Amino acid sequence: MFKNQDEKLKLIQPGTIIIGVDVAKRSHWMQPIHFNGVTIGKAFQIKNTREGFESLVIKIERLKLENGCQQVLVGLEPTGHYWKALAWFLKQQGITVVLVNPYHVKKSKELDDNAPSKNDPKDAKTVAQLVKEGRFMAVYIPEGVYGELRTLSNLRGQLGAKLNSLKNIVTAILDEYFPEFETVFKSFYGKAALHILYQGLFPAELKQLGESGIINEFKKVIKKGVGKKRAEALYQAACNTIGLPATDGIKLKLRLCLDDFKSLTERMATVEQAMAEQLKATGISEYLLSIKGIGVVLAAGLLGEIGDPLRFDTWKQIRKLAGFNLVADSSGEKKGQLKISKRGRHLLRSYLYQAVLVMVSKNKEFKSLYQYLLHRKQNPLKNKKALIAIATKLIRIIVTLINQKENYDPAKVLGPVRESQLKEAA
């Protein structure tokens, strides 16, 4: 990790060759420049294959020899996932690789020719120039247990997105054909609700069954507490529905959606079990799990997105990685409102947000702090801003616990200054 711009610029010494890379699926364009920004030859292209990578290493050695240079710095514009194979290969060869923000490339490529045109050699040169100016990030590809957690975290996120999509489809079907269903069942994926829907028992079928028939259906999946009142409520809902008559096609669509829902739910459980195993293997799980409100899935997800937390010098770097660092648009006498940058790992931001939603409900210290931020006399925060402030506090606590190898201590969370503020506000 680089602490600041000056530390990055220390890599750009006289005798350094910088190679900017525009990454693509089949091939990559390269443009070498000297440390002072002077172009070295024409841009060249390599295939995204082992032979292409090996030819690049030979080319790098030739450039160093021809230009009397000792160091090469390769800058990549991370396009999707296509950059990872090249970055990993070069890293194994002992070549320093850094990343340039694609947003910066897009904004900077007009500087040379005052034209918004895009082509691969031009983008490669822009990448190289940005590296020369120290506008790059360190490459971090998590390995070992943290690599496993990153993969599992991403997989869980993908499964969660699919589950949400299926929930929306099922909800849309019920809204159209049985809108009163949600007045009887809080969710469609409880045992009784799932059974009724999977059997294709829409209002017409439920009216034919009657209350006793509905109770018999409940008994097929529920052994205790059959729920006569719920059966009565479901029957009345069916009798008074404003929904359209359900066709065989709709029933088939619903059944297939529920099959997919069951399958995805089982896969999610498998992934979460794997996350729990990898979390334990980190050796630091006990510190995170000692925080009331942080469960196994949240802890595993957080570490999957952060990677090895010991690679950071300060908690502020993790805050920036999550995109929770504050920025403001100000000009002259105009002062813009502070807001979070959202320039970071969106899944990390999501896991932190999920965590604080739980903690302000179940964790006494965080709940008190949350209420104080909402209702303090000076500069009270609105709900979302208060939650973001709590998320930042959580980052600091996590880093402290891991670095000091301590479990969560409620007495140390707020500190004497904050404790006095809370007492005054009470």
C-alpha positions as MATLAB code, in Angstrom:
seq = 'MFKNQDEKLKLIQPGTIIIGVDVAKRSHWMQPIHFNGVTIGKAFQIKNTREGFESLVIKIERLKLENGCQQVLVGLEPTGHYWKALAWFLKQQGITVVLVNPYHVKKSKELDDNAPSKNDPKDAKTVAQLVKEGRFMAVYIPEGVYGELRTLSNLRGQLGAKLNSLKNIVTAILDEYFPEFETVFKSFYGKAALHILYQGLFPAELKQLGESGIINEFKKVIKKGVGKKRAEALYQAACNTIGLPATDGIKLKLRLCLDDFKSLTERMATVEQAMAEQLKATGISEYLLSIKGIGVVLAAGLLGEIGDPLRFDTWKQIRKLAGFNLVADSSGEKKGQLKISKRGRHLLRSYLYQAVLVMVSKNKEFKSLYQYLLHRKQNPLKNKKALIAIATKLIRIIVTLINQKENYDPAKVLGPVRESQLKEAA';
ca = [
       0.000    0.000    0.000;
       1.175    3.524   -0.787;
       0.680    6.090    1.979;
       0.684    9.148   -0.287;
       1.593   10.578   -3.687;
       5.230   11.215   -2.707;
       5.720    7.554   -1.881;
       4.418    6.611   -5.307;
       6.705    9.085   -7.057;
       9.735    7.517   -5.372;
       9.246    4.574   -7.743;
       9.712    6.884  -10.737;
      13.487    7.342  -10.633;
      15.879    8.344  -13.464;
      16.556    5.204  -15.479;
      13.010    3.910  -15.062;
      10.987    2.734  -18.054;
       7.224    2.919  -17.699;
       5.028    0.697  -19.857;
       1.378    1.643  -20.119;
      -0.990   -1.196  -20.967;
      -4.462   -0.989  -22.458;
      -6.031   -4.313  -21.499;
      -8.494   -6.276  -23.651;
      -9.799   -9.833  -23.874;
      -7.721  -11.147  -26.785;
      -4.681   -8.861  -26.816;
      -3.085   -5.951  -24.965;
      -1.546   -2.757  -26.366;
       1.667   -1.437  -24.776;
       3.387    1.959  -24.909;
       6.804    2.412  -23.242;
       7.961    5.855  -22.070;
      10.978    7.176  -20.163;
      10.618    8.321  -16.541;
      10.397   11.906  -17.847;
       7.472   11.138  -20.156;
       9.350   10.875  -23.471;
       7.922    8.115  -25.647;
      10.140    5.132  -26.457;
       9.317    3.842  -29.947;
       5.867    2.918  -31.148;
       3.115    1.148  -29.283;
       3.134   -2.620  -29.714;
       0.652   -5.415  -29.175;
       0.892   -8.791  -27.420;
      -1.538  -11.693  -27.380;
      -3.300  -12.606  -24.144;
      -1.511  -15.968  -24.058;
       1.551  -17.437  -22.330;
       3.555  -16.961  -25.525;
       2.453  -13.331  -25.611;
       3.388  -12.796  -21.970;
       6.800  -14.416  -22.439;
       7.459  -12.237  -25.494;
       6.670   -9.189  -23.335;
       9.287  -10.201  -20.760;
      11.854  -10.538  -23.571;
      10.785   -7.130  -24.924;
      11.177   -5.580  -21.470;
      14.719   -6.918  -21.116;
      15.572   -5.587  -24.578;
      14.151   -2.142  -23.720;
      16.210   -2.010  -20.531;
      19.390   -2.941  -22.391;
      18.819   -0.542  -25.305;
      18.009    2.401  -23.034;
      20.520    1.720  -20.261;
      17.764    1.353  -17.658;
      17.575   -0.891  -14.624;
      13.928   -0.666  -13.620;
      10.620   -1.196  -15.413;
       7.218   -0.207  -14.053;
       4.153   -1.643  -15.809;
       0.863    0.225  -15.443;
      -2.419   -1.528  -16.268;
      -5.871   -0.112  -16.808;
      -7.953   -2.804  -15.054;
     -10.654   -3.652  -17.570;
     -13.018   -6.204  -16.055;
     -11.020   -9.252  -15.015;
      -8.781   -9.396  -18.104;
      -5.847   -7.654  -16.399;
      -5.391  -10.239  -13.653;
      -3.603  -12.947  -15.639;
      -1.017  -10.498  -17.003;
      -0.499   -8.842  -13.611;
      -0.020  -12.237  -11.939;
       2.456  -13.407  -14.605;
       4.558  -10.231  -14.415;
       4.533  -10.357  -10.630;
       5.968  -13.891  -10.789;
       8.747  -12.535  -13.010;
       9.660   -9.911  -10.403;
       8.326   -7.003  -12.474;
       6.558   -4.205  -10.591;
       2.931   -3.760  -11.680;
       0.531   -0.968  -10.701;
      -3.056   -0.106  -11.623;
      -4.482    3.091  -13.093;
      -8.103    4.061  -12.499;
     -10.105    3.678  -15.776;
     -11.992    6.844  -14.841;
      -8.709    8.785  -14.830;
      -7.780    7.336  -18.229;
     -11.107    8.452  -19.675;
     -10.705   11.988  -18.304;
      -7.017   12.354  -19.266;
      -6.817   10.994  -22.795;
      -7.873   14.317  -24.381;
      -4.911   16.217  -22.924;
      -2.479   15.418  -25.742;
      -4.638   15.953  -28.835;
      -7.734   17.720  -27.461;
      -9.895   14.987  -28.980;
     -12.226   12.497  -27.290;
     -11.268    9.753  -29.762;
     -10.440    6.341  -28.370;
      -7.923    3.830  -29.659;
      -5.823    1.257  -27.897;
      -2.329    2.756  -28.529;
      -3.562    6.177  -27.353;
      -5.058    4.700  -24.174;
      -1.836    2.785  -23.475;
       0.153    6.034  -23.665;
      -2.347    7.774  -21.387;
      -1.926    4.980  -18.840;
       1.869    5.356  -18.983;
       1.657    9.137  -18.475;
      -0.631    8.703  -15.462;
       1.857    6.283  -13.917;
       4.645    8.812  -14.518;
       2.649   11.369  -12.526;
       2.202    8.928   -9.643;
      -1.515    8.491  -10.297;
      -1.729    4.766   -9.709;
      -2.677    2.150   -7.139;
      -0.880   -0.899   -5.816;
      -1.901   -4.251   -7.257;
      -3.435   -6.564   -4.703;
      -4.568  -10.032   -5.704;
      -5.454  -11.822   -2.460;
      -3.887  -15.225   -2.009;
      -4.431  -18.175    0.293;
      -7.314  -17.938    2.726;
      -8.044  -14.311    1.798;
      -8.201  -15.247   -1.872;
     -10.682  -17.977   -0.979;
     -12.792  -15.551    1.051;
     -12.749  -13.009   -1.814;
     -13.993  -15.666   -4.248;
     -16.672  -16.889   -1.832;
     -17.742  -13.327   -1.031;
     -18.209  -12.555   -4.727;
     -20.042  -15.843   -5.265;
     -22.391  -15.146   -2.376;
     -23.077  -11.699   -3.809;
     -23.938  -13.195   -7.209;
     -26.245  -15.789   -5.646;
     -27.878  -13.084   -3.544;
     -28.570  -11.012   -6.662;
     -30.202  -14.019   -8.348;
     -32.291  -14.733   -5.251;
     -33.492  -11.142   -5.130;
     -34.402  -11.330   -8.803;
     -36.442  -14.487   -8.198;
     -38.173  -12.900   -5.200;
     -39.170   -9.980   -7.391;
     -40.604  -12.309  -10.047;
     -42.631  -14.280   -7.500;
     -43.843  -11.059   -5.871;
     -44.929   -9.724   -9.267;
     -46.910  -12.924   -9.954;
     -48.672  -12.684   -6.588;
     -49.386   -8.972   -7.058;
     -51.190   -9.789  -10.279;
     -52.934  -13.045   -9.456;
     -53.284  -13.143   -5.651;
     -52.369   -9.747   -4.097;
     -54.013  -10.655   -0.792;
     -51.535  -13.500   -0.238;
     -49.090  -11.180    1.542;
     -51.762  -10.217    4.091;
     -51.808  -13.842    5.254;
     -48.103  -14.732    4.970;
     -45.244  -12.355    5.777;
     -43.108  -14.015    3.116;
     -43.694  -16.579    0.411;
     -40.751  -18.781    1.453;
     -42.119  -20.110    4.734;
     -42.987  -23.828    4.706;
     -46.759  -23.418    4.477;
     -46.625  -20.548    1.985;
     -44.165  -22.367   -0.276;
     -46.286  -25.492   -0.258;
     -49.466  -23.634   -1.205;
     -47.741  -21.811   -4.061;
     -45.805  -24.818   -5.349;
     -49.001  -26.827   -5.569;
     -50.479  -24.061   -7.712;
     -53.220  -23.327   -5.183;
     -54.412  -19.930   -6.308;
     -57.766  -18.376   -5.177;
     -59.929  -20.581   -7.423;
     -58.348  -23.771   -6.063;
     -58.367  -22.534   -2.462;
     -62.112  -21.753   -2.619;
     -62.764  -25.311   -3.816;
     -60.657  -26.754   -0.995;
     -62.382  -24.748    1.725;
     -60.907  -24.149    5.171;
     -60.681  -27.852    6.043;
     -58.919  -28.632    2.766;
     -56.410  -25.811    3.348;
     -55.709  -27.168    6.843;
     -55.039  -30.597    5.322;
     -52.538  -28.985    2.941;
     -50.818  -27.275    5.862;
     -50.531  -30.612    7.686;
     -48.458  -32.008    4.824;
     -45.551  -29.685    5.692;
     -46.268  -28.546    9.272;
     -46.451  -31.065   12.098;
     -47.191  -28.705   14.978;
     -49.329  -25.599   15.166;
     -51.285  -26.191   11.969;
     -52.818  -22.719   12.130;
     -56.595  -22.810   11.781;
     -56.762  -19.021   11.921;
     -54.297  -18.714    9.060;
     -56.266  -21.261    7.033;
     -59.406  -19.231    7.623;
     -57.611  -16.007    6.671;
     -56.252  -17.588    3.481;
     -59.704  -18.860    2.523;
     -61.262  -15.431    3.095;
     -58.477  -13.805    1.079;
     -59.161  -16.209   -1.775;
     -62.886  -15.468   -1.668;
     -62.314  -11.719   -1.768;
     -59.382  -11.543   -4.152;
     -59.155   -8.915   -6.858;
     -56.473  -10.896   -8.675;
     -56.739  -12.220  -12.212;
     -57.541  -15.915  -12.771;
     -54.271  -17.853  -12.759;
     -53.581  -19.813  -15.953;
     -51.661  -23.086  -16.246;
     -48.775  -21.130  -17.740;
     -48.596  -18.859  -14.699;
     -48.669  -21.858  -12.363;
     -45.818  -23.480  -14.293;
     -43.808  -20.244  -14.249;
     -44.291  -19.942  -10.492;
     -43.337  -23.574   -9.874;
     -40.121  -23.222  -11.897;
     -39.245  -20.014  -10.044;
     -39.749  -21.767   -6.715;
     -37.550  -24.671   -7.887;
     -34.813  -22.187   -8.710;
     -35.363  -20.427   -5.392;
     -34.917  -23.674   -3.472;
     -31.798  -24.577   -5.450;
     -30.221  -21.159   -4.964;
     -31.043  -21.181   -1.255;
     -29.241  -24.523   -0.899;
     -26.245  -23.192   -2.839;
     -26.173  -20.112   -0.640;
     -26.031  -22.331    2.461;
     -23.132  -24.294    0.922;
     -21.212  -21.095    0.172;
     -21.816  -19.710    3.662;
     -20.529  -22.954    5.195;
     -17.370  -22.646    3.101;
     -17.033  -19.013    4.210;
     -17.242  -20.111    7.851;
     -14.449  -22.658    7.332;
     -12.159  -20.184    5.584;
     -12.911  -17.508    8.185;
     -11.714  -19.826   10.931;
      -8.538  -20.514    8.950;
      -7.558  -16.816    9.037;
      -6.672  -17.081   12.717;
      -8.313  -13.738   13.474;
     -11.971  -14.719   13.336;
     -12.434  -14.665   17.112;
     -11.681  -10.926   17.256;
     -14.359  -10.061   14.702;
     -16.922  -12.510   16.069;
     -16.462  -11.080   19.560;
     -18.231   -7.932   18.340;
     -21.919   -8.266   19.171;
     -23.844   -7.990   15.912;
     -21.100   -9.433   13.672;
     -21.881  -12.982   12.589;
     -19.886  -15.499   10.598;
     -21.163  -14.455    7.162;
     -20.599  -10.745    7.780;
     -17.112  -11.335    9.214;
     -16.146  -13.617    6.325;
     -17.560  -11.170    3.789;
     -15.697   -8.239    5.317;
     -12.350  -10.059    5.290;
     -13.016  -11.339    1.785;
     -13.411   -7.770    0.540;
     -10.641   -6.240    2.669;
      -8.104   -9.012    2.126;
      -5.329   -9.328    4.675;
      -6.078   -6.437    7.068;
      -2.470   -6.381    8.276;
      -1.313   -5.006    4.907;
      -2.810   -1.603    5.782;
      -0.918    1.058    7.725;
      -4.053    2.789    8.981;
      -7.802    2.209    9.212;
      -8.305    5.194    6.893;
      -6.983    3.127    3.983;
      -9.767    0.596    4.551;
     -12.281    3.436    4.748;
     -11.070    4.633    1.356;
     -11.118    1.087   -0.024;
     -14.802    0.932    0.909;
     -15.491    4.337   -0.648;
     -16.569    5.777    2.706;
     -14.025    8.620    2.638;
     -15.677   12.050    2.587;
     -15.397   14.433   -0.373;
     -16.923   17.842   -1.161;
     -17.342   19.963   -4.286;
     -16.278   23.492   -3.341;
     -15.443   26.478   -5.524;
     -14.739   30.051   -4.429;
     -17.292   31.048   -1.832;
     -19.460   28.037   -2.617;
     -19.019   25.153   -0.214;
     -20.493   21.858   -1.286;
     -21.947   19.302    1.077;
     -19.754   16.481    2.280;
     -20.602   13.090    0.846;
     -18.925    9.726    0.599;
     -16.841    9.119   -2.523;
     -18.242    5.643   -3.328;
     -14.930    5.055   -5.128;
     -14.106    1.668   -3.745;
     -15.262   -1.913   -3.373;
     -19.048   -1.770   -3.435;
     -19.404   -5.189   -1.795;
     -17.251   -4.056    1.128;
     -19.469   -0.997    1.451;
     -22.522   -3.271    1.369;
     -21.172   -5.638    4.054;
     -20.306   -2.711    6.343;
     -23.737   -1.189    5.851;
     -25.432   -4.528    6.598;
     -23.292   -4.885    9.714;
     -24.187   -1.490   11.167;
     -27.895   -2.025   10.504;
     -27.684   -5.056   12.782;
     -25.407   -3.415   15.330;
     -27.492   -0.295   15.921;
     -30.293   -2.685   16.781;
     -28.484   -5.339   18.837;
     -25.252   -3.758   20.092;
     -25.806   -1.493   23.128;
     -22.779    0.759   22.525;
     -23.426    1.243   18.827;
     -27.127    1.809   19.466;
     -26.308    4.572   21.978;
     -23.841    6.198   19.599;
     -26.331    6.016   16.740;
     -29.051    7.710   18.789;
     -26.593   10.385   19.903;
     -25.584   11.171   16.303;
     -29.232   11.477   15.312;
     -30.312   13.734   18.192;
     -27.257   15.719   19.319;
     -27.807   19.491   19.590;
     -24.975   20.485   17.261;
     -24.892   19.060   13.757;
     -27.373   16.166   14.174;
     -27.055   13.655   11.360;
     -29.771   12.161    9.242;
     -30.311    8.413    9.348;
     -28.056    7.352    6.474;
     -25.206    9.703    7.407;
     -25.340    8.448   10.982;
     -25.091    4.864    9.753;
     -22.067    5.761    7.603;
     -20.418    7.365   10.646;
     -21.121    4.161   12.583;
     -19.595    2.109    9.740;
     -16.427    4.196    9.963;
     -16.334    3.573   13.714;
     -16.703   -0.151   13.051;
     -13.716   -0.118   10.675;
     -11.564    1.486   13.371;
     -12.645   -1.079   15.941;
     -12.001   -4.030   13.620;
      -8.489   -2.782   12.788;
      -7.705   -2.142   16.464;
      -8.879   -5.589   17.580;
      -6.901   -7.375   14.871;
      -3.704   -5.352   15.383;
      -3.821   -5.687   19.166;
      -5.162   -9.264   19.090;
      -7.948   -8.428   21.506;
     -11.591   -9.344   21.794;
     -14.303   -6.714   21.768;
     -14.582   -4.835   25.072;
     -17.772   -2.734   25.432;
     -16.060   -0.506   28.009;
     -13.454    0.641   25.460;
     -15.767    1.303   22.531;
     -16.924    4.839   23.233;
     -14.113    6.317   25.307;
     -14.415    8.944   28.088;
     -15.093   11.898   25.753;
     -17.912   10.193   23.900;
     -19.309    8.764   27.140;
     -19.581   12.273   28.594;
     -21.283   13.502   25.403;
     -23.815   10.704   25.614;
     -24.551   11.497   29.257;
     -25.041   15.186   28.476;
     -27.395   14.337   25.609;
     -29.418   11.864   27.695;
];
